[in-house]
Amino acid sequence: AGKLVLESRSGNSSSYVNPFFLLHEPGASEKSGECIGFHLIYSGNHYEAVEVSPYGKTRVVSGINPLGFRYRLNPGERFITPQAVLFRTSNGFSGISEETHFFVREHVIRGRWQNKLRPVLLNSWEACYFNISERRLISLAKAAKKLGVELFVMDDGWFGERNDDSCSLGDWEANQKKLPGGLKRLSRKLHSLGLDFGIWVEPEMVNTESTLYKQHPKWTMAVPGRAHSEGRNQRILDLVNPEVQEHLIRILSNLLADGEIQYVKWDYNRVFSDVYSPSLPPERQGETAHRYILGLYRIMRTLTDRVPDILFEGCASGGNRFDLGILSFFPQIWGSDNSDALCRTRIQEGYSFGYPLNTVSAHVSASPNHQTLRETPLDSRFHVASFGVLGYECDLRDLTSRQRREVAEQIVLYKQWRDVLQFGHFHRGRSGNLHEWTCVSQD
């Protein structure tokens, strides 16, 4: 008898307590034993409780976190709760994975990318960080194209006066010193190389050192009369406010159309604090966190309807908002900002219980790894990243001729088996110091 509570209070679904969990009978294994899985289709503060009564009865609840939540309904109004999904199998953990993967692929991911193979990409972040220029990006893209990369992604640093993380969030116009001719000229140069073009944005956030904040200081969440607690030098835009929603829809729609974009990495790099919406009266502040998520969904729904061909990838400092709510609009999510291959074995294996492989972005990064400083063989980094949506995040120009041949061979191999790795049946073997993963084609 007792009660176990899993909850997120960070404004997002969080990487600490994912809204997917499962219960299983003692002795259950990958192939046998009764398992019950639970998914919540929601991206905000969530709460799950499993309680066993003194009489041996088990009760489970899953939904919005009640802490800090209060929602006033006027006569005739409706409140729609997030959907919760239950899976049951007697075929162990692999049985649960098969059920959840099918459900997510067939009933959560929507639009033109639902059954479309994901491209192999190169992301500029760990090769350039903020120090980008058109010349440097084109040089990197040419190296990528020679090795078989299909999509080039320009990460942070391309807009405003963005040379570090202290300024310019909210000012979504290309820096003309770095990108003469803006996104359109860079895009056309990349297209002429035979590469698709993607960009990084963090539209939910703003720096106080930005034109947007100076023009609209009341568009951010802030507790009146209190000093604001900054996170990564940024504040959270008040997505409860319809004006803010309309601004982001307009700015991003124009940006994506003018820049001839095929892919967007949508980032979100801090958790909630100072949760107070200037657009709501004091007595309705308990609605703020939930209304924020509704505002986010409205923006995402509008954009994905307007530009259905663009591949959106969700990101929140990596996997801090990895859930079925985001996957209802964006067909894949960046698994973690930790790209160390050894760490990723556990991260990606954890995701595999509740999420199909074609929703998890995984990159081959440099060695020593930029997060852990661990040195890992190139083939090991590829083996881990190939069980997901494969990308590269390193300076391919720095590779030896032998390493370049190896990367080219890796990409050929991945493309040969991409349909199986992204859409096949996934099976976990041994786990721990040795990880065994297998993908089997649908037929």
C-alpha positions in Angstrom: 0.0 0.0 0.0 1.2 3.5 -0.8 1.3 6.2 -3.4 3.9 7.2 -6.0 3.6 10.7 -7.6 5.4 11.7 -10.9 5.1 15.4 -11.7 6.5 18.3 -13.7 6.2 21.9 -12.4 8.7 23.5 -14.9 6.1 24.7 -17.4 7.1 21.9 -19.8 6.8 18.1 -19.7 10.5 18.0 -18.7 13.3 15.6 -19.1 13.1 14.6 -15.5 9.6 13.1 -15.4 8.3 12.3 -18.9 4.5 12.0 -19.2 4.9 8.4 -20.4 5.3 5.7 -17.8 4.4 2.0 -17.4 3.4 -0.5 -14.8 4.4 -4.1 -15.0 3.9 -7.3 -13.0 6.9 -8.7 -11.0 9.3 -10.6 -13.2 8.1 -9.0 -16.5 10.8 -9.0 -19.2 11.2 -7.7 -22.7 9.2 -10.6 -24.2 6.7 -11.6 -21.5 4.7 -10.3 -18.6 1.7 -8.0 -18.2 2.5 -4.3 -18.8 0.3 -1.3 -18.8 1.6 1.9 -20.4 0.2 5.4 -20.0 0.8 8.4 -22.3 -0.5 12.0 -21.7 -1.0 14.1 -24.9 0.2 17.4 -23.2 3.3 19.6 -23.1 2.9 21.5 -19.9 2.9 20.8 -16.1 1.6 17.3 -15.7 0.9 15.0 -12.7 0.7 11.2 -12.5 -0.1 9.2 -9.4 -0.2 5.5 -8.8 -1.8 4.4 -5.5 -2.2 0.9 -4.1 -4.9 0.7 -1.5 -4.7 -1.4 1.7 -6.9 -3.9 -0.2 -4.5 -4.3 -3.0 -6.4 -2.2 -5.6 -4.4 0.0 -7.9 -5.6 3.4 -9.1 -3.8 5.6 -11.6 -4.5 9.3 -12.5 -2.8 11.3 -15.3 -3.4 14.9 -16.2 -2.6 18.5 -15.7 -0.6 19.2 -12.5 -3.1 20.6 -9.9 -0.3 22.6 -8.1 -0.8 26.3 -9.0 -3.6 25.4 -11.4 -7.0 27.1 -11.1 -9.3 27.6 -14.0 -12.5 29.8 -13.9 -15.3 28.6 -16.1 -18.1 31.1 -16.9 -21.6 29.9 -17.5 -21.8 28.1 -20.9 -18.0 27.7 -21.3 -16.2 24.4 -21.8 -12.9 23.1 -20.5 -11.2 20.4 -22.6 -8.7 18.2 -20.7 -5.6 16.7 -22.3 -6.2 13.2 -23.6 -4.7 10.3 -21.8 -3.9 7.0 -23.6 -3.6 3.5 -22.0 -1.8 0.5 -23.5 -2.0 -3.0 -22.2 -0.1 -6.1 -23.3 1.0 -9.5 -21.9 4.1 -9.5 -24.2 6.4 -7.6 -21.9 8.2 -4.3 -22.5 8.7 -5.0 -26.2 4.9 -5.5 -26.5 4.3 -2.1 -24.9 6.9 -0.5 -27.3 5.2 -2.0 -30.3 1.8 -0.7 -29.2 3.1 2.8 -28.4 5.2 3.1 -31.5 2.2 2.1 -33.8 -0.1 4.6 -32.0 2.3 7.5 -32.2 3.1 6.9 -35.9 -0.4 6.3 -37.0 -2.5 8.6 -34.7 -0.3 11.3 -33.3 2.1 12.4 -36.0 0.2 14.1 -38.8 0.6 15.8 -42.1 3.0 15.2 -45.0 5.8 14.0 -42.8 3.9 11.3 -41.1 5.2 8.5 -43.3 8.0 10.4 -45.0 11.7 9.4 -44.6 13.6 12.0 -42.7 16.7 13.5 -44.3 20.3 13.2 -43.1 21.4 16.6 -41.9 24.4 18.6 -40.8 23.8 21.2 -38.0 26.3 24.1 -37.7 26.2 24.6 -34.0 29.2 22.6 -32.7 31.2 23.6 -35.8 30.5 27.3 -35.5 28.6 28.2 -32.4 27.7 31.9 -32.8 30.6 32.6 -35.1 28.9 32.2 -38.4 29.2 33.9 -41.8 27.9 33.0 -45.2 31.4 32.1 -46.4 32.0 29.8 -43.5 28.5 28.1 -43.8 28.9 27.5 -47.5 32.3 26.0 -46.9 30.8 23.7 -44.3 27.9 22.8 -46.6 30.1 21.9 -49.5 32.0 19.4 -47.2 28.7 18.0 -46.1 27.3 17.6 -49.6 30.4 15.6 -50.7 29.8 13.1 -47.9 26.1 12.6 -48.7 24.3 15.0 -46.4 20.9 16.1 -47.7 19.9 19.0 -45.4 22.1 21.8 -44.0 20.9 23.5 -40.8 22.1 26.9 -39.7 21.8 27.1 -35.9 22.0 30.1 -33.5 23.8 33.3 -34.3 22.2 34.3 -37.7 19.9 37.2 -36.5 20.0 40.6 -34.9 23.3 41.3 -33.1 23.5 37.7 -31.9 27.1 37.0 -31.0 26.3 35.3 -27.7 23.2 34.4 -25.7 22.8 37.8 -24.1 20.9 39.7 -26.8 18.6 39.7 -29.9 16.2 36.9 -29.2 12.9 38.2 -30.6 14.5 40.1 -33.5 14.1 37.5 -36.3 15.9 39.3 -39.1 19.1 38.1 -40.6 22.3 39.9 -39.6 23.5 41.5 -42.9 27.1 41.5 -41.9 27.1 37.8 -41.4 24.6 37.0 -44.2 24.8 39.6 -46.9 21.6 39.2 -48.9 19.9 37.6 -45.9 18.4 34.1 -45.7 17.2 34.1 -49.3 20.6 34.4 -50.8 22.1 31.8 -48.5 19.2 29.5 -49.2 19.6 29.8 -52.9 23.3 29.1 -52.7 22.6 25.9 -50.6 19.9 24.8 -53.0 22.3 25.2 -55.9 24.6 22.8 -54.1 21.7 20.3 -54.0 21.1 20.8 -50.3 17.9 21.6 -48.5 18.1 24.5 -46.0 17.0 24.7 -42.4 17.2 27.3 -39.6 17.2 27.5 -35.8 14.7 29.7 -34.0 13.6 30.2 -30.4 10.4 32.1 -30.9 8.9 31.7 -27.4 11.8 33.6 -25.7 13.1 37.2 -25.8 16.2 39.0 -24.5 15.8 42.3 -22.7 18.5 43.5 -25.1 16.3 43.3 -28.1 14.1 45.6 -30.2 11.1 43.4 -29.5 11.4 43.7 -25.7 12.1 47.4 -25.8 8.9 47.9 -27.9 6.7 45.5 -26.0 8.1 45.0 -22.4 4.6 43.9 -21.2 4.6 41.0 -23.7 6.7 38.8 -21.3 5.7 36.9 -18.2 6.7 38.8 -15.1 5.4 39.1 -11.5 4.4 42.8 -10.8 6.6 44.5 -8.3 9.2 41.7 -8.2 12.6 41.3 -9.6 12.7 38.9 -12.5 14.7 35.7 -12.3 16.5 35.4 -15.6 17.3 32.1 -17.2 20.0 32.0 -20.0 19.6 35.8 -20.2 16.1 35.4 -21.5 12.5 35.9 -20.6 9.4 34.0 -21.7 7.0 35.6 -24.0 3.4 35.7 -22.7 1.8 33.2 -25.1 -1.4 33.6 -23.2 -1.7 37.0 -24.9 -3.5 36.8 -28.4 -1.4 39.7 -29.6 1.8 37.8 -28.9 0.4 34.8 -30.7 -0.5 36.8 -33.7 2.9 38.5 -33.8 4.7 35.2 -33.8 2.5 33.7 -36.4 3.0 36.7 -38.7 6.8 37.0 -38.1 7.5 33.3 -38.5 5.2 32.9 -41.6 7.0 35.7 -43.4 10.4 34.4 -42.3 9.8 30.9 -43.6 8.3 32.0 -46.8 11.0 34.6 -47.7 13.9 32.4 -46.6 12.8 29.4 -48.7 13.1 27.1 -45.7 12.6 23.4 -45.7 13.3 22.6 -42.0 13.0 24.4 -38.7 14.6 23.6 -35.3 12.2 25.1 -32.8 14.1 25.6 -29.5 13.0 26.5 -25.9 15.9 27.0 -23.6 14.6 27.7 -20.1 12.0 26.5 -17.6 9.2 28.6 -16.2 9.7 31.1 -13.4 7.8 34.3 -12.5 4.6 32.6 -13.9 2.3 35.6 -14.3 0.6 36.8 -17.4 0.1 40.5 -17.8 -2.8 39.8 -20.1 -4.9 38.1 -17.4 -6.5 39.7 -14.3 -5.0 38.7 -10.9 -7.9 36.3 -10.1 -7.2 34.3 -13.2 -3.4 33.8 -12.8 -4.0 30.1 -12.0 -4.8 29.6 -15.7 -1.5 31.0 -17.0 0.6 27.9 -17.4 -2.2 26.0 -19.1 -3.2 28.9 -21.4 0.4 29.3 -22.4 0.4 25.7 -23.8 -2.9 26.4 -25.6 -1.3 29.5 -27.1 1.7 27.5 -28.2 -0.5 24.8 -29.8 -2.4 27.5 -31.7 0.8 29.0 -33.1 2.1 25.5 -34.0 -1.2 24.4 -35.6 -1.4 27.6 -37.7 2.2 27.4 -38.9 2.1 23.7 -39.8 -1.2 24.3 -41.7 0.3 27.2 -43.6 3.6 25.5 -44.5 2.9 21.8 -44.4 6.0 20.9 -46.4 8.4 22.2 -43.8 9.9 19.6 -41.4 9.7 21.0 -37.9 11.8 19.6 -35.1 10.9 20.4 -31.5 13.7 21.1 -29.0 13.8 22.4 -25.4 17.4 22.4 -24.3 17.2 19.0 -26.0 14.4 16.7 -24.7 12.8 18.9 -22.0 9.5 19.0 -24.0 9.4 15.5 -25.5 5.8 14.5 -25.5 2.8 13.6 -27.7 1.5 17.2 -27.5 4.5 18.5 -29.5 4.5 15.4 -31.7 1.0 16.3 -32.7 2.5 19.2 -34.7 6.2 18.6 -35.0 7.0 15.0 -36.3 10.4 14.8 -34.5 12.2 16.1 -31.4 15.9 16.6 -30.6 16.6 13.8 -28.1 19.1 15.7 -25.8 21.7 18.4 -26.0 24.0 15.7 -24.6 25.2 14.0 -27.8 27.8 11.8 -26.1 27.3 8.3 -27.6 27.6 6.5 -24.3 25.1 8.8 -22.6 22.8 8.6 -25.6 22.6 4.8 -25.3 20.6 5.2 -22.1 18.7 8.3 -23.3 17.6 6.8 -26.5 16.8 3.4 -25.0 14.6 5.3 -22.4 12.7 7.0 -25.2 12.3 3.7 -27.1 9.8 2.4 -24.5 7.2 5.1 -25.4 8.3 6.8 -28.6 9.2 5.4 -32.1 12.7 5.9 -33.5 11.6 8.3 -36.3 10.6 10.8 -33.6 14.1 10.9 -31.9 16.8 13.1 -33.5 20.3 11.8 -32.9 23.6 13.3 -34.1 27.2 12.2 -34.6 29.2 14.9 -32.8 32.9 15.6 -32.3 35.3 13.6 -30.2 36.2 14.5 -27.5 32.5 15.2 -27.0 31.7 18.9 -26.3 29.5 18.1 -23.3 31.3 15.3 -21.5 34.9 15.5 -23.1 34.7 11.7 -23.6 36.6 10.3 -26.6 34.5 7.8 -28.6 35.2 6.0 -31.9 33.5 7.4 -34.9 31.8 4.1 -35.7 30.4 3.9 -32.2 28.9 7.4 -32.5 27.3 6.4 -35.8 25.9 3.1 -34.5 24.1 4.9 -31.7 22.9 7.9 -33.8 21.6 5.6 -36.6 18.9 4.3 -34.3 17.0 7.5 -34.7 16.9 10.4 -37.2 20.5 10.6 -38.2 22.4 13.9 -38.3 25.9 15.2 -37.9 27.0 18.1 -35.6 30.7 18.6 -36.0 33.1 20.3 -38.4 33.3 17.9 -41.3 36.2 20.0 -42.7 38.4 18.9 -39.8 38.1 15.2 -40.6 41.0 13.2 -41.9 40.7 11.7 -45.4 40.1 8.3 -43.7 37.4 9.7 -41.5 35.7 11.4 -44.5 35.5 8.1 -46.3 34.1 6.5 -43.1 31.4 9.2 -42.8 30.5 8.8 -46.5 30.2 5.0 -46.0 28.0 5.5 -42.9 25.6 7.8 -44.7 25.3 5.3 -47.6 24.6 2.5 -45.2 22.0 4.5 -43.3 20.2 5.5 -46.4 20.1 1.9 -47.5 18.4 0.9 -44.3 16.7 4.2 -43.4 13.1 2.9 -43.9 13.8 0.0 -41.5 15.6 2.2 -38.9 13.0 4.9 -38.9 9.8 2.9 -39.4 10.6 -0.7 -38.6 9.8 -2.8 -35.4 12.3 -2.0 -32.7 13.5 -4.6 -30.2 15.7 -4.2 -27.2 18.1 -7.0 -26.3 20.5 -6.9 -23.4 20.9 -3.6 -21.6 23.5 -2.1 -19.2 27.2 -2.0 -20.2 26.2 -3.8 -23.4 23.3 -2.5 -25.4 21.6 -4.6 -28.1 19.1 -3.0 -30.5 17.4 -4.5 -33.5 15.1 -3.0 -36.1 13.0 -5.3 -38.3 11.1 -4.2 -41.4 7.3 -4.0 -41.2 6.9 -7.0 -43.5 
